[in-house]
Amino acid sequence: MEQTKHYIGWGQFLLLLFMCRVFTLMTFVPFAGFAGGEEGLSLRLTAAAVSTAVQAVLLIPVVILKKSATGVLIEKNKACGIIAAALYLLFFLFYTVNSLLHFQSFLSARFFPYADSLLWIGVILIICVYCACLGTEALGRSAVLLFWIFIITLIAMSFSSAREIDAANLYFDPIESNGLFRAVIEDLSRNGEICAAAFLAGRVRSRKQVRSKEQIRSSEQTVSDVKKHGNLRCGVYGLLASKLVLAETVMLLIAAVLGDFAALTDYPFLALGTFGGERFIQRGDSLYLIVWTVTAVLNVSFFLHISAELFGEVFPKMRYRTALSAVLVFGILFAVTVTEMSFAKLYGLMCSGWTVILLAGIIPLAALLASGKREGEKSRA
């Protein structure tokens, strides 16, 4: 089985990338130096807002281009396109590995301390390969359903911990420019899903419908009509706005409920859900496990799907691209586990905030300029 190429609406585009951000937020410790003030609430809230503004600027070429950046570069200059596709592929493979490691660490720490981690990862990857092969449209529809499940869970968590909210925990410290710059770059590294927008932009359809069958001369014209992406702008900037609201809300809630304890717990989001859970949800961690498991599967499946599509852009006749992507991911995980090397340093190099700037902004800008230059040459000819 291999990927089926479908197109999604801008709402599905928004929620698919939004749920990828939700998974990252679940593993994020927002106040690593909360009591000291260096990583305090004011710094994190400001960094999230500035990071969102930077992302809005970075994604302007993606919105204007309305196509896969790698696809455009391969069409205009095959060598440059292959190099760009390789950079995206490395990023998504390491991003997938990081997601699996976080999920495996969570399972080992909270539920299955004696289970074989590689066995768990292998089982999850098999499931994700099947999900990725269903295509973009299936993943987009799944994201819509998962979004509402997450919202219900978030509301339940908020009610569960409402009595523990202490306004005294919401104190704001002065912000230094050096600390803010570092926090913004760090926040960008946690928003790697916007790099997927540079590829997924070519899959967002408009709601324009063909009025008469006489206007359809061939199936190719139908696909051409589907590829008109008038609603891409709504999806991109709706995504940024919703991510900012979510991040700010969750950080405020964590700070108000947990206070200084937020910097000491490994999973503040989980602690938030189980804080005071005896009054509202008897087993809040079980609910959290279900939501996080499904979110992890969607997240990994999505990035495996994109990795496979990148293989397809460079090697159109290649088969079993999704399985190959999963094998590469498992190979990296196996190497990290067996050699006990520090994956954090390698991941920090491959998926840093600067890498996000390159993949989400600079490469799409290069593709946009190349596309505009070629179209200008054709018009003059």
C-alpha positions in Angstrom: 0.0 0.0 0.0 1.2 3.5 -0.8 0.0 7.0 -0.3 -3.1 8.2 -2.0 -2.8 11.8 -3.1 -5.8 13.8 -2.0 -6.5 17.4 -1.2 -7.8 18.9 2.1 -9.7 22.0 3.1 -8.0 24.9 4.9 -9.8 23.9 8.1 -8.3 20.4 8.0 -4.9 21.9 7.1 -5.2 24.1 10.2 -6.2 21.4 12.6 -3.7 18.8 11.3 -0.8 21.2 12.0 -2.5 22.4 15.2 -2.6 18.9 16.6 1.1 18.4 15.9 1.7 21.5 18.0 -0.5 20.0 20.7 1.7 17.0 20.9 4.8 19.1 21.4 3.0 21.2 24.0 2.2 18.1 26.0 5.9 17.3 26.5 7.1 20.9 27.1 8.3 22.1 30.5 7.5 25.8 30.2 9.3 27.2 33.3 12.7 25.5 33.5 13.8 28.3 35.9 10.5 29.5 37.1 11.4 30.4 40.6 14.6 32.2 39.5 12.7 34.4 37.1 15.1 33.8 34.1 12.5 31.4 32.5 9.5 33.0 34.1 6.0 33.5 33.0 6.5 37.0 31.4 9.4 35.8 29.4 7.6 32.7 28.1 4.4 34.6 27.2 6.3 37.3 25.4 8.5 34.8 23.6 5.4 32.9 22.3 3.9 36.1 21.0 7.2 37.3 19.3 7.7 33.8 17.9 4.2 33.8 16.4 4.9 37.2 14.7 8.2 35.8 13.3 6.3 32.7 11.9 3.7 35.0 10.3 6.5 36.7 8.4 8.3 33.5 7.5 5.2 31.9 6.0 4.4 34.8 3.7 6.3 33.1 0.8 4.4 29.9 1.5 1.1 31.7 1.3 2.0 33.5 -2.0 3.6 30.4 -3.6 0.6 28.1 -2.9 2.7 25.1 -4.0 5.1 22.6 -2.6 8.4 24.6 -2.2 10.5 21.5 -3.0 8.3 20.6 -6.0 8.8 24.1 -7.5 12.6 24.0 -6.9 12.9 20.5 -8.5 10.9 21.8 -11.5 13.1 24.9 -11.9 16.5 23.5 -10.9 16.6 19.8 -10.2 19.9 19.9 -8.3 18.7 22.7 -5.9 15.4 21.0 -5.5 17.0 17.7 -4.5 19.2 19.4 -2.0 16.1 21.2 -0.5 14.1 18.0 -0.4 17.0 16.3 1.4 17.1 19.0 4.0 13.3 18.7 4.6 13.6 14.9 4.7 16.3 15.0 7.4 14.3 17.5 9.4 11.1 15.5 9.3 12.9 12.2 10.1 14.6 13.6 13.2 11.4 15.4 14.2 9.6 12.0 14.0 12.3 10.3 16.0 12.1 13.0 18.7 8.3 12.6 18.9 8.7 8.8 19.3 11.4 9.2 22.0 9.2 11.6 24.0 6.2 9.2 23.7 8.3 6.2 24.7 9.8 8.1 27.6 6.4 9.0 28.8 5.1 5.4 28.6 8.2 4.1 30.4 8.1 6.7 33.2 4.3 6.6 33.9 2.9 3.3 32.8 5.2 0.6 31.5 8.7 0.9 33.2 9.8 -2.6 32.4 8.6 -2.8 28.8 11.1 -3.0 25.9 11.2 0.5 24.4 12.2 -0.6 20.9 9.3 -3.1 20.8 6.8 -0.3 21.7 8.3 2.0 19.0 8.2 -0.8 16.4 4.5 -1.5 17.1 3.7 2.2 16.9 5.6 2.6 13.7 3.7 -0.2 12.1 0.4 1.4 13.0 1.7 4.8 11.8 2.8 3.4 8.4 -0.7 2.1 7.8 -2.2 5.5 8.8 0.3 7.4 6.6 -0.5 5.3 3.6 -4.2 6.4 3.8 -3.1 9.8 2.5 -3.4 13.5 3.4 -7.2 13.6 3.3 -7.6 10.8 5.8 -5.1 12.4 8.2 -6.9 15.7 7.8 -10.3 14.2 8.7 -8.7 12.4 11.7 -7.3 15.7 12.9 -10.7 17.3 13.0 -12.1 14.5 15.2 -9.0 14.5 17.4 -9.2 18.2 17.9 -12.7 18.0 19.5 -11.5 15.2 21.7 -8.6 17.3 22.8 -10.8 20.3 23.5 -13.1 18.2 25.7 -10.1 16.8 27.5 -8.7 20.3 28.0 -12.0 21.6 29.4 -12.1 18.6 31.8 -8.6 19.3 32.9 -9.5 22.9 33.6 -12.5 22.0 35.7 -10.5 19.4 37.5 -7.9 21.9 38.6 -10.1 25.0 38.9 -10.1 25.0 42.7 -6.3 24.9 42.8 -5.8 28.1 40.9 -3.9 30.7 42.9 -3.6 34.2 41.4 -0.4 34.7 43.5 1.4 32.3 41.2 1.0 34.7 38.3 3.9 37.0 39.0 5.7 38.8 36.1 9.5 39.5 36.1 11.5 42.0 34.0 12.5 40.7 30.6 16.1 41.0 29.3 16.7 41.2 25.5 19.3 38.4 25.5 17.0 36.0 27.3 14.0 37.0 25.1 16.0 36.3 21.9 17.1 32.9 23.2 13.5 32.1 24.3 12.1 33.1 20.8 14.6 30.8 19.0 13.8 28.0 21.4 10.1 28.5 20.8 10.6 28.4 17.1 12.3 25.0 17.4 9.1 23.7 19.1 7.0 24.9 16.1 8.6 22.7 13.5 5.2 21.8 12.1 5.2 25.0 10.2 7.9 23.5 8.0 5.3 21.0 6.9 3.2 24.0 5.6 5.9 24.6 2.9 5.0 21.1 1.5 1.3 20.9 2.5 0.4 24.2 0.9 0.1 22.4 -2.4 -2.7 20.2 -1.0 -5.1 22.8 0.2 -8.2 23.1 -2.0 -10.7 25.9 -2.3 -14.5 25.6 -2.0 -15.0 26.6 -5.6 -17.2 24.1 -7.4 -17.6 23.4 -11.1 -21.1 24.6 -12.0 -21.6 22.7 -15.3 -20.3 19.4 -16.7 -19.7 21.2 -20.0 -16.9 23.1 -18.3 -15.1 19.8 -17.6 -13.2 18.6 -20.7 -11.0 16.2 -18.9 -10.2 14.8 -15.5 -7.0 16.9 -15.5 -9.1 20.1 -15.5 -10.9 18.8 -12.5 -7.7 18.4 -10.6 -6.5 21.8 -11.8 -9.7 23.4 -10.4 -9.1 21.6 -7.1 -5.6 23.0 -6.9 -6.8 26.6 -6.6 -5.8 27.5 -3.1 -7.7 30.6 -2.3 -8.2 29.6 1.3 -4.6 28.8 2.2 -4.1 32.2 3.8 -7.0 31.4 6.2 -5.5 28.1 7.2 -1.9 29.5 7.7 -2.8 32.5 9.8 -5.7 30.8 11.6 -3.1 28.1 12.6 -0.8 30.7 14.0 -3.5 32.5 16.0 -4.9 29.3 17.4 -1.5 28.0 18.4 -0.7 31.3 20.2 -4.1 31.2 22.1 -3.4 27.6 23.1 0.2 28.1 24.2 -0.6 31.3 26.2 -3.7 29.7 27.8 -1.9 26.5 28.8 1.1 28.4 30.2 -1.1 30.7 32.3 -3.1 27.7 33.6 0.0 25.7 34.5 1.5 28.7 36.3 -1.7 29.5 38.2 -2.2 25.9 39.3 1.3 24.5 39.8 3.3 27.6 40.6 7.0 26.8 41.2 6.2 23.1 41.0 5.8 23.5 37.2 9.6 23.7 36.9 10.1 20.4 38.9 7.7 18.1 37.1 8.6 16.2 34.0 5.1 16.6 32.4 3.4 19.8 33.6 0.4 19.2 31.3 -0.2 15.8 32.9 0.3 17.3 36.4 -2.3 19.9 35.4 -4.8 17.2 34.4 -4.4 15.1 37.5 -4.2 18.0 40.0 -7.4 17.8 42.0 -8.5 15.0 39.8 -10.1 13.1 42.7 -13.0 15.5 42.7 -13.7 15.6 38.9 -11.9 12.8 37.1 -10.9 9.7 39.1 -8.2 8.6 36.7 -7.1 11.7 34.8 -3.8 10.2 33.7 -5.7 7.4 31.8 -7.6 10.0 29.9 -4.4 11.8 29.2 -2.8 8.6 28.0 -5.6 7.9 25.5 -5.5 11.5 24.0 -1.7 11.6 23.9 -1.5 8.1 22.2 -3.9 9.1 19.5 -2.1 12.4 19.1 1.3 10.7 18.9 0.0 8.3 16.2 -1.4 11.2 14.1 1.8 13.2 14.6 4.2 10.4 13.5 1.9 9.3 10.7 1.7 12.8 9.3 5.5 13.3 9.2 6.0 9.8 7.8 3.6 10.7 5.1 5.4 13.9 4.3 8.8 12.1 4.3 7.4 9.6 1.8 6.0 12.3 -0.4 9.5 14.0 -0.5 10.9 10.7 -1.7 8.2 10.7 -4.3 9.1 14.2 -5.6 12.7 13.2 -6.1 12.0 9.6 -7.2 8.5 9.5 -8.7 8.6 5.8 -9.5 9.8 4.7 -6.1 7.6 2.2 -4.3 7.1 1.6 -0.5 8.2 5.1 0.3 6.3 5.2 3.6 7.9 1.9 4.7 11.3 3.2 3.8 10.7 6.4 5.9 9.7 4.3 8.9 12.8 2.0 8.5 15.0 5.1 8.5 13.3 6.4 11.6 13.6 3.1 13.4 17.3 2.9 12.3 18.0 6.2 13.9 16.2 5.2 17.1 18.1 1.9 17.1 21.4 3.6 16.7 20.7 6.0 19.5 19.5 3.3 21.8 22.4 0.8 21.2 25.2 3.3 21.1 23.7 5.4 24.0 24.6 8.6 22.1 23.1 11.9 23.1 20.2 12.4 20.7 19.4 15.8 22.3 22.6 17.4 20.8 22.0 15.9 17.4 18.3 16.9 17.4 19.3 20.4 18.6 21.5 20.7 15.5 19.0 19.2 13.0 15.8 20.8 14.3 16.8 24.1 15.9 15.0 27.4 15.6 17.4 28.4 12.8 16.5 25.3 10.9 12.9 26.2 11.1 13.6 29.6 9.8 15.5 28.0 6.8 12.8 25.5 6.0 9.7 27.5 6.7 10.9 30.8 5.3 14.1 31.0 3.3 13.7 27.9 1.1 10.0 28.8 0.2 11.2 32.4 -0.6 13.9 31.0 -2.9 11.2 28.8 -4.6 8.9 31.8 -4.9 11.7 33.9 -6.5 12.6 31.1 -8.9 9.0 30.6 -9.9 8.5 34.4 -10.4 11.7 34.7 -12.5 10.8 31.8 -14.7 7.3 33.1 -15.3 8.7 36.5 -16.1 11.1 35.0 -18.7 8.2 33.1 -20.3 6.0 36.3 -20.5 8.9 38.2 -22.2 9.4 35.4 -24.6 
